[in-house]
Amino acid sequence: MMDEAAQRELVRRMRQQTAALALPPRRKRSCARKVRQPVKKWPRMFTPSSQSSTIQYELCTFP
């Protein structure tokens, strides 16, 4: 017995009311919203850069 516009309005109001009752109110942010810093890796141990030097070995004898 309702026209189509009234049905749409009734459905819209029921959805709003259901959402208001089902979901708790949103909490405010605890801190200001900012752009995130990119994640950086820990400093890594790099291979020695002096690859052109000669390798030196020394053999020791023990009595």
PDBQT receptor file of N, H, CA, C and O in Angstrom, charges set to zero:
ATOM      1  N   MET A   1       0.811  -1.189   0.000  1.00  0.00    +0.000 N 
ATOM      2  CA  MET A   1       0.000   0.000   0.000  1.00  0.00    +0.000 C 
ATOM      3  C   MET A   1       0.861   1.262   0.000  1.00  0.00    +0.000 C 
ATOM      4  O   MET A   1       0.344   2.377   0.070  1.00  0.00    +0.000 OA
ATOM      5  N   MET A   2       2.190   1.073  -0.080  1.00  0.00    +0.000 N 
ATOM      6  H   MET A   2       2.610   0.167  -0.137  1.00  0.00    +0.000 HD
ATOM      7  CA  MET A   2       3.106   2.224  -0.138  1.00  0.00    +0.000 C 
ATOM      8  C   MET A   2       3.651   2.334  -1.558  1.00  0.00    +0.000 C 
ATOM      9  O   MET A   2       3.888   1.334  -2.237  1.00  0.00    +0.000 OA
ATOM     10  N   ASP A   3       3.839   3.560  -1.975  1.00  0.00    +0.000 N 
ATOM     11  H   ASP A   3       3.647   4.372  -1.423  1.00  0.00    +0.000 HD
ATOM     12  CA  ASP A   3       4.436   3.715  -3.304  1.00  0.00    +0.000 C 
ATOM     13  C   ASP A   3       5.933   3.405  -3.214  1.00  0.00    +0.000 C 
ATOM     14  O   ASP A   3       6.465   3.240  -2.116  1.00  0.00    +0.000 OA
ATOM     15  N   GLU A   4       6.607   3.325  -4.349  1.00  0.00    +0.000 N 
ATOM     16  H   GLU A   4       6.175   3.459  -5.241  1.00  0.00    +0.000 HD
ATOM     17  CA  GLU A   4       8.007   2.887  -4.412  1.00  0.00    +0.000 C 
ATOM     18  C   GLU A   4       8.948   3.852  -3.682  1.00  0.00    +0.000 C 
ATOM     19  O   GLU A   4       9.889   3.405  -3.026  1.00  0.00    +0.000 OA
ATOM     20  N   ALA A   5       8.717   5.149  -3.781  1.00  0.00    +0.000 N 
ATOM     21  H   ALA A   5       7.953   5.512  -4.314  1.00  0.00    +0.000 HD
ATOM     22  CA  ALA A   5       9.566   6.135  -3.114  1.00  0.00    +0.000 C 
ATOM     23  C   ALA A   5       9.459   5.988  -1.594  1.00  0.00    +0.000 C 
ATOM     24  O   ALA A   5      10.466   6.091  -0.893  1.00  0.00    +0.000 OA
ATOM     25  N   ALA A   6       8.277   5.755  -1.092  1.00  0.00    +0.000 N 
ATOM     26  H   ALA A   6       7.460   5.672  -1.662  1.00  0.00    +0.000 HD
ATOM     27  CA  ALA A   6       8.083   5.587   0.347  1.00  0.00    +0.000 C 
ATOM     28  C   ALA A   6       8.758   4.297   0.832  1.00  0.00    +0.000 C 
ATOM     29  O   ALA A   6       9.312   4.265   1.931  1.00  0.00    +0.000 OA
ATOM     30  N   GLN A   7       8.714   3.243   0.021  1.00  0.00    +0.000 N 
ATOM     31  H   GLN A   7       8.264   3.270  -0.871  1.00  0.00    +0.000 HD
ATOM     32  CA  GLN A   7       9.371   1.994   0.382  1.00  0.00    +0.000 C 
ATOM     33  C   GLN A   7      10.887   2.185   0.478  1.00  0.00    +0.000 C 
ATOM     34  O   GLN A   7      11.530   1.705   1.411  1.00  0.00    +0.000 OA
ATOM     35  N   ARG A   8      11.442   2.896  -0.506  1.00  0.00    +0.000 N 
ATOM     36  H   ARG A   8      10.920   3.286  -1.265  1.00  0.00    +0.000 HD
ATOM     37  CA  ARG A   8      12.883   3.171  -0.496  1.00  0.00    +0.000 C 
ATOM     38  C   ARG A   8      13.277   3.980   0.738  1.00  0.00    +0.000 C 
ATOM     39  O   ARG A   8      14.300   3.709   1.366  1.00  0.00    +0.000 OA
ATOM     40  N   GLU A   9      12.456   4.977   1.079  1.00  0.00    +0.000 N 
ATOM     41  H   GLU A   9      11.625   5.197   0.569  1.00  0.00    +0.000 HD
ATOM     42  CA  GLU A   9      12.734   5.798   2.249  1.00  0.00    +0.000 C 
ATOM     43  C   GLU A   9      12.658   4.970   3.530  1.00  0.00    +0.000 C 
ATOM     44  O   GLU A   9      13.481   5.144   4.429  1.00  0.00    +0.000 OA
ATOM     45  N   LEU A  10      11.688   4.080   3.619  1.00  0.00    +0.000 N 
ATOM     46  H   LEU A  10      11.019   3.939   2.889  1.00  0.00    +0.000 HD
ATOM     47  CA  LEU A  10      11.542   3.212   4.784  1.00  0.00    +0.000 C 
ATOM     48  C   LEU A  10      12.756   2.292   4.922  1.00  0.00    +0.000 C 
ATOM     49  O   LEU A  10      13.283   2.115   6.021  1.00  0.00    +0.000 OA
ATOM     50  N   VAL A  11      13.193   1.713   3.819  1.00  0.00    +0.000 N 
ATOM     51  H   VAL A  11      12.764   1.856   2.926  1.00  0.00    +0.000 HD
ATOM     52  CA  VAL A  11      14.369   0.827   3.842  1.00  0.00    +0.000 C 
ATOM     53  C   VAL A  11      15.613   1.618   4.244  1.00  0.00    +0.000 C 
ATOM     54  O   VAL A  11      16.429   1.123   5.022  1.00  0.00    +0.000 OA
ATOM     55  N   ARG A  12      15.771   2.829   3.730  1.00  0.00    +0.000 N 
ATOM     56  H   ARG A  12      15.108   3.231   3.098  1.00  0.00    +0.000 HD
ATOM     57  CA  ARG A  12      16.926   3.668   4.065  1.00  0.00    +0.000 C 
ATOM     58  C   ARG A  12      16.941   3.983   5.560  1.00  0.00    +0.000 C 
ATOM     59  O   ARG A  12      17.988   3.879   6.200  1.00  0.00    +0.000 OA
ATOM     60  N   ARG A  13      15.815   4.358   6.114  1.00  0.00    +0.000 N 
ATOM     61  H   ARG A  13      14.965   4.442   5.594  1.00  0.00    +0.000 HD
ATOM     62  CA  ARG A  13      15.735   4.676   7.540  1.00  0.00    +0.000 C 
ATOM     63  C   ARG A  13      15.997   3.439   8.405  1.00  0.00    +0.000 C 
ATOM     64  O   ARG A  13      16.663   3.528   9.437  1.00  0.00    +0.000 OA
ATOM     65  N   MET A  14      15.474   2.296   7.982  1.00  0.00    +0.000 N 
ATOM     66  H   MET A  14      14.934   2.224   7.144  1.00  0.00    +0.000 HD
ATOM     67  CA  MET A  14      15.696   1.064   8.752  1.00  0.00    +0.000 C 
ATOM     68  C   MET A  14      17.173   0.679   8.740  1.00  0.00    +0.000 C 
ATOM     69  O   MET A  14      17.701   0.233   9.759  1.00  0.00    +0.000 OA
ATOM     70  N   ARG A  15      17.838   0.843   7.613  1.00  0.00    +0.000 N 
ATOM     71  H   ARG A  15      17.409   1.206   6.785  1.00  0.00    +0.000 HD
ATOM     72  CA  ARG A  15      19.272   0.547   7.539  1.00  0.00    +0.000 C 
ATOM     73  C   ARG A  15      20.066   1.468   8.454  1.00  0.00    +0.000 C 
ATOM     74  O   ARG A  15      20.969   1.014   9.156  1.00  0.00    +0.000 OA
ATOM     75  N   GLN A  16      19.737   2.762   8.453  1.00  0.00    +0.000 N 
ATOM     76  H   GLN A  16      19.003   3.130   7.883  1.00  0.00    +0.000 HD
ATOM     77  CA  GLN A  16      20.416   3.716   9.326  1.00  0.00    +0.000 C 
ATOM     78  C   GLN A  16      20.206   3.349  10.792  1.00  0.00    +0.000 C 
ATOM     79  O   GLN A  16      21.150   3.371  11.583  1.00  0.00    +0.000 OA
ATOM     80  N   GLN A  17      18.990   3.019  11.147  1.00  0.00    +0.000 N 
ATOM     81  H   GLN A  17      18.224   3.002  10.505  1.00  0.00    +0.000 HD
ATOM     82  CA  GLN A  17      18.677   2.685  12.529  1.00  0.00    +0.000 C 
ATOM     83  C   GLN A  17      19.384   1.393  12.955  1.00  0.00    +0.000 C 
ATOM     84  O   GLN A  17      19.903   1.304  14.068  1.00  0.00    +0.000 OA
ATOM     85  N   THR A  18      19.401   0.399  12.070  1.00  0.00    +0.000 N 
ATOM     86  H   THR A  18      18.979   0.471  11.166  1.00  0.00    +0.000 HD
ATOM     87  CA  THR A  18      20.074  -0.862  12.372  1.00  0.00    +0.000 C 
ATOM     88  C   THR A  18      21.573  -0.641  12.560  1.00  0.00    +0.000 C 
ATOM     89  O   THR A  18      22.173  -1.187  13.486  1.00  0.00    +0.000 OA
ATOM     90  N   ALA A  19      22.173   0.153  11.687  1.00  0.00    +0.000 N 
ATOM     91  H   ALA A  19      21.686   0.597  10.934  1.00  0.00    +0.000 HD
ATOM     92  CA  ALA A  19      23.606   0.433  11.792  1.00  0.00    +0.000 C 
ATOM     93  C   ALA A  19      23.914   1.187  13.076  1.00  0.00    +0.000 C 
ATOM     94  O   ALA A  19      24.925   0.913  13.723  1.00  0.00    +0.000 OA
ATOM     95  N   ALA A  20      23.068   2.121  13.453  1.00  0.00    +0.000 N 
ATOM     96  H   ALA A  20      22.246   2.343  12.928  1.00  0.00    +0.000 HD
ATOM     97  CA  ALA A  20      23.301   2.897  14.676  1.00  0.00    +0.000 C 
ATOM     98  C   ALA A  20      23.208   2.011  15.918  1.00  0.00    +0.000 C 
ATOM     99  O   ALA A  20      23.934   2.234  16.886  1.00  0.00    +0.000 OA
ATOM    100  N   LEU A  21      22.335   1.023  15.903  1.00  0.00    +0.000 N 
ATOM    101  H   LEU A  21      21.745   0.842  15.116  1.00  0.00    +0.000 HD
ATOM    102  CA  LEU A  21      22.173   0.150  17.062  1.00  0.00    +0.000 C 
ATOM    103  C   LEU A  21      23.208  -0.974  17.091  1.00  0.00    +0.000 C 
ATOM    104  O   LEU A  21      23.605  -1.422  18.167  1.00  0.00    +0.000 OA
ATOM    105  N   ALA A  22      23.641  -1.427  15.930  1.00  0.00    +0.000 N 
ATOM    106  H   ALA A  22      23.318  -1.063  15.056  1.00  0.00    +0.000 HD
ATOM    107  CA  ALA A  22      24.537  -2.582  15.862  1.00  0.00    +0.000 C 
ATOM    108  C   ALA A  22      25.996  -2.203  16.086  1.00  0.00    +0.000 C 
ATOM    109  O   ALA A  22      26.752  -2.985  16.663  1.00  0.00    +0.000 OA
ATOM    110  N   LEU A  23      26.400  -1.027  15.644  1.00  0.00    +0.000 N 
ATOM    111  H   LEU A  23      25.786  -0.392  15.176  1.00  0.00    +0.000 HD
ATOM    112  CA  LEU A  23      27.805  -0.634  15.727  1.00  0.00    +0.000 C 
ATOM    113  C   LEU A  23      28.028   0.359  16.856  1.00  0.00    +0.000 C 
ATOM    114  O   LEU A  23      27.239   1.291  17.011  1.00  0.00    +0.000 OA
ATOM    115  N   PRO A  24      29.088   0.186  17.655  1.00  0.00    +0.000 N 
ATOM    116  CA  PRO A  24      29.381   1.161  18.707  1.00  0.00    +0.000 C 
ATOM    117  C   PRO A  24      29.899   2.454  18.081  1.00  0.00    +0.000 C 
ATOM    118  O   PRO A  24      30.382   2.436  16.949  1.00  0.00    +0.000 OA
ATOM    119  N   PRO A  25      29.809   3.561  18.790  1.00  0.00    +0.000 N 
ATOM    120  CA  PRO A  25      30.335   4.809  18.226  1.00  0.00    +0.000 C 
ATOM    121  C   PRO A  25      31.849   4.726  18.060  1.00  0.00    +0.000 C 
ATOM    122  O   PRO A  25      32.532   4.063  18.840  1.00  0.00    +0.000 OA
ATOM    123  N   ARG A  26      32.358   5.394  17.053  1.00  0.00    +0.000 N 
ATOM    124  H   ARG A  26      31.803   5.933  16.419  1.00  0.00    +0.000 HD
ATOM    125  CA  ARG A  26      33.797   5.344  16.775  1.00  0.00    +0.000 C 
ATOM    126  C   ARG A  26      34.578   6.099  17.834  1.00  0.00    +0.000 C 
ATOM    127  O   ARG A  26      34.165   7.163  18.295  1.00  0.00    +0.000 OA
ATOM    128  N   ARG A  27      35.720   5.527  18.212  1.00  0.00    +0.000 N 
ATOM    129  H   ARG A  27      36.056   4.663  17.838  1.00  0.00    +0.000 HD
ATOM    130  CA  ARG A  27      36.590   6.205  19.166  1.00  0.00    +0.000 C 
ATOM    131  C   ARG A  27      37.424   7.246  18.443  1.00  0.00    +0.000 C 
ATOM    132  O   ARG A  27      37.719   7.101  17.257  1.00  0.00    +0.000 OA
ATOM    133  N   LYS A  28      37.802   8.296  19.158  1.00  0.00    +0.000 N 
ATOM    134  H   LYS A  28      37.562   8.413  20.122  1.00  0.00    +0.000 HD
ATOM    135  CA  LYS A  28      38.670   9.308  18.566  1.00  0.00    +0.000 C 
ATOM    136  C   LYS A  28      40.090   8.775  18.510  1.00  0.00    +0.000 C 
ATOM    137  O   LYS A  28      40.447   7.870  19.264  1.00  0.00    +0.000 OA
ATOM    138  N   ARG A  29      40.886   9.319  17.638  1.00  0.00    +0.000 N 
ATOM    139  H   ARG A  29      40.597  10.054  17.026  1.00  0.00    +0.000 HD
ATOM    140  CA  ARG A  29      42.279   8.902  17.499  1.00  0.00    +0.000 C 
ATOM    141  C   ARG A  29      43.073   9.320  18.730  1.00  0.00    +0.000 C 
ATOM    142  O   ARG A  29      42.867  10.400  19.283  1.00  0.00    +0.000 OA
ATOM    143  N   SER A  30      43.980   8.449  19.147  1.00  0.00    +0.000 N 
ATOM    144  H   SER A  30      44.147   7.571  18.698  1.00  0.00    +0.000 HD
ATOM    145  CA  SER A  30      44.811   8.763  20.309  1.00  0.00    +0.000 C 
ATOM    146  C   SER A  30      45.980   9.675  19.926  1.00  0.00    +0.000 C 
ATOM    147  O   SER A  30      46.538  10.365  20.780  1.00  0.00    +0.000 OA
ATOM    148  N   CYS A  31      46.348   9.675  18.644  1.00  0.00    +0.000 N 
ATOM    149  H   CYS A  31      45.895   9.114  17.951  1.00  0.00    +0.000 HD
ATOM    150  CA  CYS A  31      47.420  10.553  18.196  1.00  0.00    +0.000 C 
ATOM    151  C   CYS A  31      47.054  11.087  16.804  1.00  0.00    +0.000 C 
ATOM    152  O   CYS A  31      46.193  10.545  16.112  1.00  0.00    +0.000 OA
ATOM    153  N   ALA A  32      47.735  12.157  16.429  1.00  0.00    +0.000 N 
ATOM    154  H   ALA A  32      48.435  12.597  16.992  1.00  0.00    +0.000 HD
ATOM    155  CA  ALA A  32      47.450  12.791  15.144  1.00  0.00    +0.000 C 
ATOM    156  C   ALA A  32      47.809  11.859  13.997  1.00  0.00    +0.000 C 
ATOM    157  O   ALA A  32      48.741  11.062  14.102  1.00  0.00    +0.000 OA
ATOM    158  N   ARG A  33      47.085  11.961  12.934  1.00  0.00    +0.000 N 
ATOM    159  H   ARG A  33      46.328  12.608  12.849  1.00  0.00    +0.000 HD
ATOM    160  CA  ARG A  33      47.330  11.121  11.765  1.00  0.00    +0.000 C 
ATOM    161  C   ARG A  33      48.476  11.715  10.955  1.00  0.00    +0.000 C 
ATOM    162  O   ARG A  33      48.466  12.903  10.634  1.00  0.00    +0.000 OA
ATOM    163  N   LYS A  34      49.457  10.890  10.628  1.00  0.00    +0.000 N 
ATOM    164  H   LYS A  34      49.466   9.925  10.889  1.00  0.00    +0.000 HD
ATOM    165  CA  LYS A  34      50.624  11.359   9.886  1.00  0.00    +0.000 C 
ATOM    166  C   LYS A  34      50.984  10.357   8.809  1.00  0.00    +0.000 C 
ATOM    167  O   LYS A  34      50.494   9.228   8.796  1.00  0.00    +0.000 OA
ATOM    168  N   VAL A  35      51.850  10.791   7.903  1.00  0.00    +0.000 N 
ATOM    169  H   VAL A  35      52.248  11.708   7.913  1.00  0.00    +0.000 HD
ATOM    170  CA  VAL A  35      52.351   9.904   6.862  1.00  0.00    +0.000 C 
ATOM    171  C   VAL A  35      53.364   8.972   7.491  1.00  0.00    +0.000 C 
ATOM    172  O   VAL A  35      54.245   9.419   8.226  1.00  0.00    +0.000 OA
ATOM    173  N   ARG A  36      53.254   7.680   7.214  1.00  0.00    +0.000 N 
ATOM    174  H   ARG A  36      52.538   7.316   6.618  1.00  0.00    +0.000 HD
ATOM    175  CA  ARG A  36      54.157   6.700   7.812  1.00  0.00    +0.000 C 
ATOM    176  C   ARG A  36      55.540   6.775   7.188  1.00  0.00    +0.000 C 
ATOM    177  O   ARG A  36      55.692   7.006   5.988  1.00  0.00    +0.000 OA
ATOM    178  N   GLN A  37      56.543   6.573   8.034  1.00  0.00    +0.000 N 
ATOM    179  H   GLN A  37      56.419   6.385   9.008  1.00  0.00    +0.000 HD
ATOM    180  CA  GLN A  37      57.918   6.501   7.554  1.00  0.00    +0.000 C 
ATOM    181  C   GLN A  37      58.136   5.145   6.890  1.00  0.00    +0.000 C 
ATOM    182  O   GLN A  37      57.587   4.148   7.359  1.00  0.00    +0.000 OA
ATOM    183  N   PRO A  38      58.905   5.078   5.832  1.00  0.00    +0.000 N 
ATOM    184  CA  PRO A  38      59.181   3.766   5.241  1.00  0.00    +0.000 C 
ATOM    185  C   PRO A  38      60.004   2.906   6.205  1.00  0.00    +0.000 C 
ATOM    186  O   PRO A  38      60.852   3.415   6.937  1.00  0.00    +0.000 OA
ATOM    187  N   VAL A  39      59.747   1.627   6.195  1.00  0.00    +0.000 N 
ATOM    188  H   VAL A  39      59.058   1.212   5.601  1.00  0.00    +0.000 HD
ATOM    189  CA  VAL A  39      60.461   0.708   7.076  1.00  0.00    +0.000 C 
ATOM    190  C   VAL A  39      61.882   0.556   6.566  1.00  0.00    +0.000 C 
ATOM    191  O   VAL A  39      62.106   0.280   5.387  1.00  0.00    +0.000 OA
ATOM    192  N   LYS A  40      62.839   0.737   7.463  1.00  0.00    +0.000 N 
ATOM    193  H   LYS A  40      62.657   0.961   8.420  1.00  0.00    +0.000 HD
ATOM    194  CA  LYS A  40      64.248   0.627   7.085  1.00  0.00    +0.000 C 
ATOM    195  C   LYS A  40      64.828  -0.646   7.676  1.00  0.00    +0.000 C 
ATOM    196  O   LYS A  40      64.472  -1.042   8.785  1.00  0.00    +0.000 OA
ATOM    197  N   LYS A  41      65.715  -1.280   6.937  1.00  0.00    +0.000 N 
ATOM    198  H   LYS A  41      66.004  -0.958   6.036  1.00  0.00    +0.000 HD
ATOM    199  CA  LYS A  41      66.371  -2.487   7.422  1.00  0.00    +0.000 C 
ATOM    200  C   LYS A  41      67.482  -2.105   8.391  1.00  0.00    +0.000 C 
ATOM    201  O   LYS A  41      67.997  -0.987   8.357  1.00  0.00    +0.000 OA
ATOM    202  N   TRP A  42      67.844  -3.049   9.253  1.00  0.00    +0.000 N 
ATOM    203  H   TRP A  42      67.426  -3.957   9.281  1.00  0.00    +0.000 HD
ATOM    204  CA  TRP A  42      68.979  -2.843  10.132  1.00  0.00    +0.000 C 
ATOM    205  C   TRP A  42      70.235  -2.727   9.283  1.00  0.00    +0.000 C 
ATOM    206  O   TRP A  42      70.301  -3.307   8.199  1.00  0.00    +0.000 OA
ATOM    207  N   PRO A  43      71.238  -1.986   9.760  1.00  0.00    +0.000 N 
ATOM    208  CA  PRO A  43      72.486  -1.911   8.989  1.00  0.00    +0.000 C 
ATOM    209  C   PRO A  43      73.090  -3.311   8.824  1.00  0.00    +0.000 C 
ATOM    210  O   PRO A  43      73.172  -4.071   9.789  1.00  0.00    +0.000 OA
ATOM    211  N   ARG A  44      73.494  -3.635   7.648  1.00  0.00    +0.000 N 
ATOM    212  H   ARG A  44      73.427  -3.017   6.864  1.00  0.00    +0.000 HD
ATOM    213  CA  ARG A  44      74.045  -4.959   7.356  1.00  0.00    +0.000 C 
ATOM    214  C   ARG A  44      75.569  -4.883   7.249  1.00  0.00    +0.000 C 
ATOM    215  O   ARG A  44      76.141  -3.847   6.909  1.00  0.00    +0.000 OA
ATOM    216  N   MET A  45      76.198  -6.010   7.549  1.00  0.00    +0.000 N 
ATOM    217  H   MET A  45      75.733  -6.852   7.825  1.00  0.00    +0.000 HD
ATOM    218  CA  MET A  45      77.652  -6.103   7.388  1.00  0.00    +0.000 C 
ATOM    219  C   MET A  45      77.949  -6.342   5.918  1.00  0.00    +0.000 C 
ATOM    220  O   MET A  45      77.513  -7.335   5.335  1.00  0.00    +0.000 OA
ATOM    221  N   PHE A  46      78.677  -5.442   5.343  1.00  0.00    +0.000 N 
ATOM    222  H   PHE A  46      79.031  -4.635   5.816  1.00  0.00    +0.000 HD
ATOM    223  CA  PHE A  46      79.018  -5.577   3.930  1.00  0.00    +0.000 C 
ATOM    224  C   PHE A  46      80.349  -6.316   3.799  1.00  0.00    +0.000 C 
ATOM    225  O   PHE A  46      81.136  -6.364   4.745  1.00  0.00    +0.000 OA
ATOM    226  N   THR A  47      80.590  -6.880   2.645  1.00  0.00    +0.000 N 
ATOM    227  H   THR A  47      79.952  -6.841   1.876  1.00  0.00    +0.000 HD
ATOM    228  CA  THR A  47      81.863  -7.552   2.403  1.00  0.00    +0.000 C 
ATOM    229  C   THR A  47      82.968  -6.493   2.380  1.00  0.00    +0.000 C 
ATOM    230  O   THR A  47      82.708  -5.345   2.022  1.00  0.00    +0.000 OA
ATOM    231  N   PRO A  48      84.185  -6.858   2.753  1.00  0.00    +0.000 N 
ATOM    232  CA  PRO A  48      85.273  -5.865   2.757  1.00  0.00    +0.000 C 
ATOM    233  C   PRO A  48      85.455  -5.239   1.378  1.00  0.00    +0.000 C 
ATOM    234  O   PRO A  48      85.345  -5.905   0.348  1.00  0.00    +0.000 OA
ATOM    235  N   SER A  49      85.731  -3.962   1.392  1.00  0.00    +0.000 N 
ATOM    236  H   SER A  49      85.820  -3.421   2.228  1.00  0.00    +0.000 HD
ATOM    237  CA  SER A  49      85.849  -3.257   0.113  1.00  0.00    +0.000 C 
ATOM    238  C   SER A  49      87.258  -3.323  -0.474  1.00  0.00    +0.000 C 
ATOM    239  O   SER A  49      87.447  -2.976  -1.640  1.00  0.00    +0.000 OA
ATOM    240  N   SER A  50      88.243  -3.757   0.298  1.00  0.00    +0.000 N 
ATOM    241  H   SER A  50      88.089  -4.039   1.245  1.00  0.00    +0.000 HD
ATOM    242  CA  SER A  50      89.622  -3.805  -0.214  1.00  0.00    +0.000 C 
ATOM    243  C   SER A  50      89.905  -5.188  -0.809  1.00  0.00    +0.000 C 
ATOM    244  O   SER A  50      90.673  -5.962  -0.237  1.00  0.00    +0.000 OA
ATOM    245  N   GLN A  51      89.316  -5.487  -1.907  1.00  0.00    +0.000 N 
ATOM    246  H   GLN A  51      88.693  -4.858  -2.372  1.00  0.00    +0.000 HD
ATOM    247  CA  GLN A  51      89.481  -6.782  -2.545  1.00  0.00    +0.000 C 
ATOM    248  C   GLN A  51      90.748  -6.844  -3.397  1.00  0.00    +0.000 C 
ATOM    249  O   GLN A  51      91.144  -7.929  -3.821  1.00  0.00    +0.000 OA
ATOM    250  N   SER A  52      91.378  -5.726  -3.653  1.00  0.00    +0.000 N 
ATOM    251  H   SER A  52      91.056  -4.844  -3.308  1.00  0.00    +0.000 HD
ATOM    252  CA  SER A  52      92.573  -5.725  -4.497  1.00  0.00    +0.000 C 
ATOM    253  C   SER A  52      93.847  -5.991  -3.698  1.00  0.00    +0.000 C 
ATOM    254  O   SER A  52      94.889  -6.236  -4.305  1.00  0.00    +0.000 OA
ATOM    255  N   SER A  53      93.812  -5.954  -2.373  1.00  0.00    +0.000 N 
ATOM    256  H   SER A  53      92.965  -5.755  -1.880  1.00  0.00    +0.000 HD
ATOM    257  CA  SER A  53      95.022  -6.188  -1.585  1.00  0.00    +0.000 C 
ATOM    258  C   SER A  53      95.351  -7.682  -1.580  1.00  0.00    +0.000 C 
ATOM    259  O   SER A  53      94.485  -8.528  -1.803  1.00  0.00    +0.000 OA
ATOM    260  N   THR A  54      96.612  -7.979  -1.323  1.00  0.00    +0.000 N 
ATOM    261  H   THR A  54      97.315  -7.292  -1.141  1.00  0.00    +0.000 HD
ATOM    262  CA  THR A  54      97.046  -9.370  -1.306  1.00  0.00    +0.000 C 
ATOM    263  C   THR A  54      96.675 -10.019   0.024  1.00  0.00    +0.000 C 
ATOM    264  O   THR A  54      96.603  -9.351   1.056  1.00  0.00    +0.000 OA
ATOM    265  N   ILE A  55      96.445 -11.311  -0.015  1.00  0.00    +0.000 N 
ATOM    266  H   ILE A  55      96.504 -11.853  -0.853  1.00  0.00    +0.000 HD
ATOM    267  CA  ILE A  55      96.098 -12.060   1.182  1.00  0.00    +0.000 C 
ATOM    268  C   ILE A  55      97.380 -12.501   1.851  1.00  0.00    +0.000 C 
ATOM    269  O   ILE A  55      98.251 -13.065   1.188  1.00  0.00    +0.000 OA
ATOM    270  N   GLN A  56      97.524 -12.263   3.146  1.00  0.00    +0.000 N 
ATOM    271  H   GLN A  56      96.816 -11.806   3.684  1.00  0.00    +0.000 HD
ATOM    272  CA  GLN A  56      98.731 -12.603   3.859  1.00  0.00    +0.000 C 
ATOM    273  C   GLN A  56      98.419 -13.680   4.872  1.00  0.00    +0.000 C 
ATOM    274  O   GLN A  56      97.439 -13.585   5.611  1.00  0.00    +0.000 OA
ATOM    275  N   TYR A  57      99.272 -14.729   4.907  1.00  0.00    +0.000 N 
ATOM    276  H   TYR A  57     100.068 -14.806   4.307  1.00  0.00    +0.000 HD
ATOM    277  CA  TYR A  57      99.160 -15.800   5.879  1.00  0.00    +0.000 C 
ATOM    278  C   TYR A  57     100.459 -15.912   6.630  1.00  0.00    +0.000 C 
ATOM    279  O   TYR A  57     101.524 -15.637   6.076  1.00  0.00    +0.000 OA
ATOM    280  N   GLU A  58     100.392 -16.307   7.867  1.00  0.00    +0.000 N 
ATOM    281  H   GLU A  58      99.527 -16.531   8.317  1.00  0.00    +0.000 HD
ATOM    282  CA  GLU A  58     101.594 -16.528   8.666  1.00  0.00    +0.000 C 
ATOM    283  C   GLU A  58     101.403 -17.831   9.428  1.00  0.00    +0.000 C 
ATOM    284  O   GLU A  58     100.428 -17.995  10.162  1.00  0.00    +0.000 OA
ATOM    285  N   LEU A  59     102.356 -18.770   9.246  1.00  0.00    +0.000 N 
ATOM    286  H   LEU A  59     103.148 -18.637   8.650  1.00  0.00    +0.000 HD
ATOM    287  CA  LEU A  59     102.292 -20.052   9.919  1.00  0.00    +0.000 C 
ATOM    288  C   LEU A  59     103.192 -20.024  11.149  1.00  0.00    +0.000 C 
ATOM    289  O   LEU A  59     104.340 -19.586  11.085  1.00  0.00    +0.000 OA
ATOM    290  N   CYS A  60     102.671 -20.482  12.229  1.00  0.00    +0.000 N 
ATOM    291  H   CYS A  60     101.738 -20.838  12.281  1.00  0.00    +0.000 HD
ATOM    292  CA  CYS A  60     103.429 -20.517  13.472  1.00  0.00    +0.000 C 
ATOM    293  C   CYS A  60     103.555 -21.965  13.924  1.00  0.00    +0.000 C 
ATOM    294  O   CYS A  60     102.605 -22.743  13.838  1.00  0.00    +0.000 OA
ATOM    295  N   THR A  61     104.743 -22.313  14.406  1.00  0.00    +0.000 N 
ATOM    296  H   THR A  61     105.515 -21.682  14.476  1.00  0.00    +0.000 HD
ATOM    297  CA  THR A  61     104.937 -23.666  14.929  1.00  0.00    +0.000 C 
ATOM    298  C   THR A  61     105.009 -23.575  16.440  1.00  0.00    +0.000 C 
ATOM    299  O   THR A  61     105.606 -22.659  17.007  1.00  0.00    +0.000 OA
ATOM    300  N   PHE A  62     104.393 -24.538  17.063  1.00  0.00    +0.000 N 
ATOM    301  H   PHE A  62     103.908 -25.282  16.602  1.00  0.00    +0.000 HD
ATOM    302  CA  PHE A  62     104.420 -24.571  18.524  1.00  0.00    +0.000 C 
ATOM    303  C   PHE A  62     105.286 -25.749  18.969  1.00  0.00    +0.000 C 
ATOM    304  O   PHE A  62     105.225 -26.819  18.363  1.00  0.00    +0.000 OA
ATOM    305  N   PRO A  63     106.088 -25.569  20.012  1.00  0.00    +0.000 N 
ATOM    306  CA  PRO A  63     106.969 -26.654  20.457  1.00  0.00    +0.000 C 
ATOM    307  C   PRO A  63     106.205 -27.804  21.073  1.00  0.00    +0.000 C 
ATOM    308  O   PRO A  63     106.808 -28.790  21.494  1.00  0.00    +0.000 OA
TER     309      PRO A  63
